[in-house]
Amino acid sequence: MATVAMTVPTTIPDLRALILNDRVHGSLYTDARNFERELEQIWYKTWVYVGHESEIPNPNDFVMKSIGPQPILMTRDKAGQIHLLQNRCAHRGNVVCVKQKGNAKLFSCSFHNWTFSNNGDLVGYAFPEGYRDNPAADKSKLGLGKVPRMASYKGFVFGSFAADGPSLEEHLGGAAEMLDRLCVNGPEGEVELGCGFLQHKVKANWKFVVENETDGYHPAFTHSSIFGVADSGIGGLYADKSTALARDYGNGHTEMDLRPEFRKFDEPMRWFGTTPEKLPDYVDKMSAAYGSEKARTIMIDGTPHAMIYPNLFIAEIQLFVIQAVSVDETIQHVTPIQFKGAPDINRRLRQQTMGSVGPAGFLLADDASMYEGCHAGVKSKNPEWVFLGRGEQRETRDEDNYRVSHITDETPSRGIWRHYLQLMEAE
């Protein structure tokens, strides 16, 4: 392996010198100046997942969300229209909502009682005489800030602070199929996210989290303790002899495709450790919805293990939403996947989520220690680089021309960094 000699710049870094085909410089995870650049070039320019329509099912419902460190109110007005609003009074900057979720037609700032509709319009300010004949106090120009672009796919709501740019469909590209594949596992073809979210904070850069979500090299080691007691055969999915694949969809979207292993066993619902006999109501509803043969195929393949860049992770039984807070702090918001019209499987998914990533869960505690260890480690002076070359020599293209390799290869990480470079260098 050739030695790469490089010094870290003292100004805004030259990214092409720090992101190579098979490695990246450790400073990209720890440089606060680079993090600020990421906010502007990635989090505030591209499409970012915000929330799901099912979280605000009724008129005047709202829920607190975020785009990076920016607090966002996702609301549904009285007419059913969804809005993404910034949680900041246009007067003196105070937050206008302090509840995580609820139902409200109006939001009133507790500082000076400016009051806003749930569509963002300013409807009144206290003691209005003080604003009479002041053209700058035009209510139509002093509403809550709105996320300029909002779009939804299969109920998944995305927002972008950029006034123009690629459409959501262009951003998702081939990765939209992974959301299709998720939804089809419900008998009504819809996901409902009504359980609330657990929040896990780690002292690590957000990119460590994103890369880890579709890293198939670590599970056999990081999660060996839970694999050893779970007795579900899950460890074999990430073994050296596994037939599962790592895939790069482009645009930063990646997947650990476990379907080849599940198809090899040809057993419905093996993807989350049960059998059709234990969930007869779900099986009957799936068969009624899709026909018995197609339903069986769906239940063999299961839900995807996929990362929609930059912040939505589908982890078979649960969804993670990644929030970049600062250069060295990340919050993961996690909720169990729930399928509309499938109460028996939903109950099991809730229980499994609590067991795996709840307060006493094994999986996320394992991962969190790795995130924080890596973030501390990349501050070292030697070696300065993070090596991402595993499997580069055996990477191929699938029938859709996406890069694929063995499940344990670092094809997803290389794809993520290629897209990262494009976004960071964009005008």
C-alpha positions in Angstrom: 0.0 0.0 0.0 1.4 3.4 -1.0 2.0 5.8 1.8 -0.1 9.0 1.6 1.6 12.1 3.0 -0.7 15.0 3.7 -0.8 17.9 6.1 -4.1 19.3 7.4 -4.8 22.8 6.0 -5.2 25.6 8.5 -8.0 27.3 6.5 -11.1 25.7 5.0 -9.8 22.3 3.9 -9.2 21.2 0.3 -11.6 18.3 0.2 -10.2 16.7 -2.9 -6.9 16.3 -1.0 -8.7 14.8 2.0 -11.2 12.4 0.3 -9.5 9.7 -1.8 -10.9 6.6 -3.5 -10.2 4.3 -0.6 -9.6 6.6 2.4 -10.6 9.9 4.0 -8.7 12.2 6.4 -9.7 12.0 10.0 -10.0 15.7 10.3 -13.2 15.7 8.2 -15.0 14.2 11.2 -13.6 16.6 13.8 -13.0 20.0 12.1 -15.7 22.4 13.4 -15.2 24.7 10.3 -15.9 21.7 8.1 -19.1 21.0 10.1 -20.4 24.5 9.4 -19.7 24.0 5.8 -21.6 20.7 5.9 -24.7 22.5 7.3 -24.7 24.9 4.4 -23.8 22.5 1.6 -25.7 19.4 2.8 -28.2 19.8 5.5 -29.5 23.2 4.3 -29.3 22.5 0.5 -30.3 18.9 -0.1 -33.5 17.1 0.7 -33.6 16.0 4.4 -36.2 13.6 5.9 -38.3 15.5 8.4 -41.2 13.3 9.5 -44.1 11.0 8.4 -47.6 12.2 7.6 -49.0 9.7 10.0 -47.5 11.5 12.9 -50.0 14.4 12.4 -53.1 12.5 11.3 -55.7 15.1 12.3 -56.4 18.7 11.4 -54.3 21.1 13.6 -51.9 18.3 14.8 -48.3 19.3 15.1 -45.0 17.6 16.0 -41.5 19.0 16.8 -38.9 17.9 14.2 -35.5 19.2 13.0 -33.3 19.7 10.0 -29.8 19.4 11.4 -29.7 21.7 14.5 -32.6 23.8 13.2 -35.9 23.1 15.1 -38.8 22.5 12.8 -42.6 22.4 13.4 -44.4 20.0 11.2 -48.0 21.0 11.2 -51.3 20.0 9.6 -53.7 23.0 9.2 -57.5 22.9 9.5 -57.7 22.1 5.7 -55.3 19.2 6.0 -52.3 20.9 4.4 -48.9 20.0 5.9 -46.4 22.8 6.6 -42.8 22.8 7.7 -42.2 25.9 9.9 -39.3 27.2 11.8 -39.9 27.3 15.5 -38.8 31.0 15.9 -40.8 34.1 16.6 -40.3 36.8 13.9 -40.1 39.4 16.7 -37.2 38.7 19.0 -36.4 35.1 18.1 -38.0 33.2 20.9 -39.3 29.7 20.3 -43.1 29.7 19.8 -43.7 26.0 20.7 -42.2 24.1 23.6 -44.3 20.9 23.4 -43.1 17.9 21.4 -46.5 17.3 19.8 -50.1 18.2 20.2 -53.1 19.8 18.5 -53.2 23.5 18.2 -54.7 26.1 15.8 -52.4 28.8 17.1 -48.9 29.2 18.5 -48.3 32.1 20.9 -44.8 33.4 21.8 -44.5 33.5 25.6 -42.2 36.6 25.4 -44.4 39.2 23.9 -47.5 37.2 22.9 -47.1 37.4 19.1 -49.6 34.8 17.8 -49.2 32.7 14.7 -51.5 30.3 12.8 -50.5 26.7 12.4 -49.8 27.6 8.7 -47.2 30.1 9.9 -49.1 33.3 9.3 -48.8 36.1 12.0 -52.4 36.6 13.1 -51.9 39.2 15.9 -49.4 41.0 18.2 -50.1 42.3 21.7 -50.9 46.0 22.1 -51.2 46.6 18.4 -51.4 50.4 18.8 -47.6 50.4 19.0 -47.4 49.2 15.4 -50.0 51.5 13.9 -48.8 53.3 10.8 -45.5 51.4 10.8 -45.1 49.8 7.4 -42.3 47.5 8.7 -44.9 45.8 10.9 -46.8 44.2 8.0 -48.2 41.0 9.3 -47.9 39.3 6.0 -44.1 39.6 6.2 -43.6 38.7 9.8 -44.9 35.1 9.9 -43.0 32.0 11.0 -40.2 31.1 8.7 -41.1 28.3 6.3 -38.9 25.6 4.8 -38.9 26.7 1.1 -39.5 23.3 -0.4 -41.4 20.3 1.0 -42.3 17.1 -0.7 -43.7 13.7 0.4 -43.1 10.2 -0.9 -45.2 7.3 0.4 -46.1 9.5 3.4 -42.4 10.3 4.2 -42.0 14.1 4.3 -38.8 15.7 3.2 -37.8 19.4 3.3 -35.1 21.5 1.7 -34.0 25.0 2.6 -32.8 25.5 -1.0 -35.3 27.5 -3.0 -34.6 25.3 -6.1 -32.6 22.2 -7.1 -33.3 18.6 -7.9 -36.8 17.3 -7.2 -37.4 14.8 -4.4 -37.8 12.1 -7.0 -34.5 13.0 -8.5 -32.8 13.0 -5.1 -34.2 9.6 -4.2 -33.5 8.0 -7.5 -33.4 4.2 -7.3 -33.5 4.4 -3.5 -37.2 5.2 -3.8 -37.7 1.5 -4.4 -36.5 0.8 -0.8 -39.4 2.9 0.5 -41.7 1.0 -1.8 -40.3 -2.3 -0.5 -40.9 -1.1 3.1 -44.5 -0.1 2.6 -45.5 -3.2 0.7 -44.8 -5.3 3.9 -48.1 -3.8 5.3 -51.4 -5.3 4.1 -52.6 -1.8 3.3 -49.3 -0.7 1.7 -48.8 2.1 4.3 -46.5 2.8 7.3 -47.9 4.5 10.4 -45.5 6.0 12.9 -47.5 6.7 16.0 -45.4 5.2 18.8 -43.3 8.2 19.6 -39.5 8.3 19.5 -36.6 7.2 21.7 -33.7 9.6 21.6 -30.1 8.5 21.8 -27.3 11.1 22.0 -23.7 10.3 21.2 -20.5 12.3 21.4 -19.6 11.6 17.8 -19.8 13.2 14.4 -22.9 12.4 12.4 -21.0 10.9 9.5 -19.8 8.0 11.7 -23.4 7.2 12.3 -24.5 7.4 8.7 -21.6 5.2 7.6 -22.3 2.6 10.3 -25.9 2.2 9.3 -25.0 0.2 6.2 -21.7 -1.2 7.3 -22.0 -5.0 7.2 -18.4 -5.6 8.4 -19.0 -4.7 12.1 -22.1 -6.8 13.2 -20.3 -10.1 13.7 -17.9 -8.4 16.2 -19.6 -5.4 17.7 -22.9 -7.3 18.2 -21.4 -10.7 19.0 -22.9 -10.7 22.5 -26.5 -10.3 21.4 -26.1 -12.6 18.4 -24.8 -15.2 20.8 -28.0 -15.2 22.9 -30.7 -14.3 20.3 -30.5 -17.7 18.6 -32.1 -16.2 15.4 -29.3 -16.9 12.9 -28.9 -13.2 12.3 -25.1 -13.4 12.8 -24.9 -15.6 9.6 -26.2 -12.7 7.5 -22.9 -10.9 8.1 -20.5 -13.8 7.9 -17.7 -14.2 5.5 -19.7 -16.8 3.5 -22.9 -14.8 3.4 -24.6 -14.2 0.1 -26.0 -10.8 1.2 -24.8 -7.7 -0.7 -23.7 -4.1 0.0 -25.2 -1.6 -2.5 -24.5 2.0 -3.5 -27.5 3.6 -5.1 -25.8 6.9 -5.8 -26.8 10.2 -4.2 -25.4 8.9 -0.9 -28.2 6.3 -0.6 -26.9 2.8 0.4 -28.2 -0.6 1.4 -27.3 -3.9 3.1 -29.3 -6.2 0.9 -30.1 -9.3 3.0 -32.6 -10.8 0.5 -30.2 -13.3 -1.0 -29.8 -14.9 2.4 -33.5 -14.9 3.2 -34.4 -16.3 -0.2 -31.8 -19.1 0.4 -33.8 -20.2 3.4 -37.2 -19.7 1.7 -38.9 -19.1 5.0 -41.5 -16.3 5.4 -40.8 -13.7 8.2 -37.4 -15.0 9.0 -36.3 -11.4 8.6 -37.5 -10.6 12.1 -37.3 -14.0 13.8 -40.7 -15.5 13.8 -42.9 -17.8 11.7 -46.3 -17.4 9.9 -47.9 -19.7 12.5 -47.3 -17.1 15.2 -48.9 -14.2 13.3 -51.9 -15.8 11.4 -53.9 -12.5 11.3 -51.0 -10.7 9.5 -50.5 -13.6 7.1 -54.2 -13.7 6.2 -54.3 -10.0 5.6 -51.2 -10.0 3.5 -52.6 -12.9 1.4 -55.9 -11.1 1.0 -54.1 -7.9 -0.1 -51.6 -9.4 -2.5 -52.5 -13.0 -3.2 -50.9 -15.9 -1.4 -47.9 -16.3 -3.7 -46.9 -12.6 -3.9 -47.5 -12.2 -0.1 -45.2 -15.1 0.6 -42.5 -13.6 -1.6 -42.9 -10.2 0.2 -42.7 -11.9 3.6 -39.6 -13.8 2.7 -37.8 -10.7 1.5 -38.9 -8.6 4.4 -38.2 -4.9 4.9 -34.9 -3.2 3.7 -31.8 -2.3 5.7 -31.2 1.0 4.0 -29.8 4.5 4.5 -31.6 7.4 2.7 -29.0 10.2 2.7 -28.4 12.1 4.8 -30.5 11.1 7.7 -33.2 8.4 7.3 -32.2 4.9 8.3 -34.6 2.0 7.7 -33.4 -0.8 10.0 -35.8 -3.7 9.2 -38.0 -3.3 12.3 -37.4 0.3 13.2 -36.7 3.8 11.7 -33.8 6.0 12.8 -33.7 9.7 12.1 -30.2 11.2 12.4 -29.8 14.7 13.7 -26.5 16.5 13.4 -26.3 18.8 16.4 -22.6 19.9 16.3 -19.3 18.6 15.0 -19.1 16.1 17.9 -22.7 15.5 18.9 -25.4 13.5 17.1 -28.9 12.5 18.2 -30.6 9.4 16.8 -34.4 9.4 17.0 -35.8 5.9 16.8 -39.3 4.5 16.5 -40.7 1.1 15.7 -42.1 0.5 12.2 -45.8 0.0 12.3 -48.0 -1.1 9.4 -51.5 0.1 8.9 -54.0 -2.6 9.5 -51.6 -5.1 11.1 -51.9 -5.0 14.9 -50.4 -8.4 15.6 -47.1 -7.8 13.8 -47.0 -4.2 15.1 -47.1 -5.4 18.6 -44.1 -7.7 18.0 -42.2 -4.9 16.2 -42.7 -2.6 19.2 -41.4 -5.2 21.6 -38.4 -6.0 19.4 -37.6 -2.3 19.1 -37.6 -1.9 22.8 -35.4 -5.0 23.3 -32.9 -3.9 20.7 -32.6 -0.2 21.0 -34.6 0.7 24.1 -33.0 2.0 27.4 -31.8 -1.5 28.2 -31.3 -2.6 24.6 -28.0 -4.2 23.4 -27.7 -3.1 19.8 -27.6 0.7 20.1 -25.4 0.6 23.1 -22.9 -1.5 21.1 -22.9 1.0 18.2 -22.8 4.1 20.4 -19.6 2.9 22.0 -18.1 2.4 18.6 -19.2 5.9 17.3 -17.6 7.6 20.3 -14.5 5.5 20.2 -14.0 6.3 16.5 -14.5 10.0 17.1 -11.9 10.1 19.8 -9.5 8.0 17.7 -9.5 10.1 14.6 -8.1 13.0 16.5 -4.8 11.1 16.6 -1.8 12.4 14.6 -0.7 9.0 13.4 -2.3 7.4 11.4 -4.3 10.4 10.2 -6.4 8.5 7.6 -9.5 6.3 7.8 -9.1 3.4 5.4 -12.2 2.4 3.4 -10.7 0.1 0.9 -12.3 -3.2 1.9 -13.8 -5.0 -1.1 -12.8 -2.3 -3.7 -11.2 -4.9 -5.9 -14.3 -7.1 -6.0 -16.9 -4.4 -6.5 -19.2 -5.1 -9.5 -22.4 -3.7 -11.0 -25.8 -5.2 -10.6 -28.6 -5.5 -13.2 -29.6 -1.8 -12.5 -25.9 -0.6 -12.8 -25.6 0.1 -9.1 -22.3 -0.7 -7.4 -22.5 -3.9 -5.3 -20.1 -6.1 -3.3 -20.1 -8.5 -0.5 -22.1 -7.5 2.6 -18.9 -7.0 4.6 -17.3 -4.6 2.0 -17.1 -0.9 2.3 -18.9 -0.1 -0.9 -21.6 2.0 0.9 -19.0 4.1 2.7 -17.2 4.9 -0.5 -20.5 5.8 -2.2 -21.4 8.1 0.7 -18.1 9.9 0.5 -18.3 10.3 -3.3 -21.7 12.0 -2.9 -20.4 14.0 0.0 -17.6 15.5 -2.1 -20.1 16.4 -4.9 -22.4 18.2 -2.4 -19.6 20.0 -0.6 -18.1 21.3 -3.8 -21.4 22.4 -5.4 -21.9 26.1 -6.2 
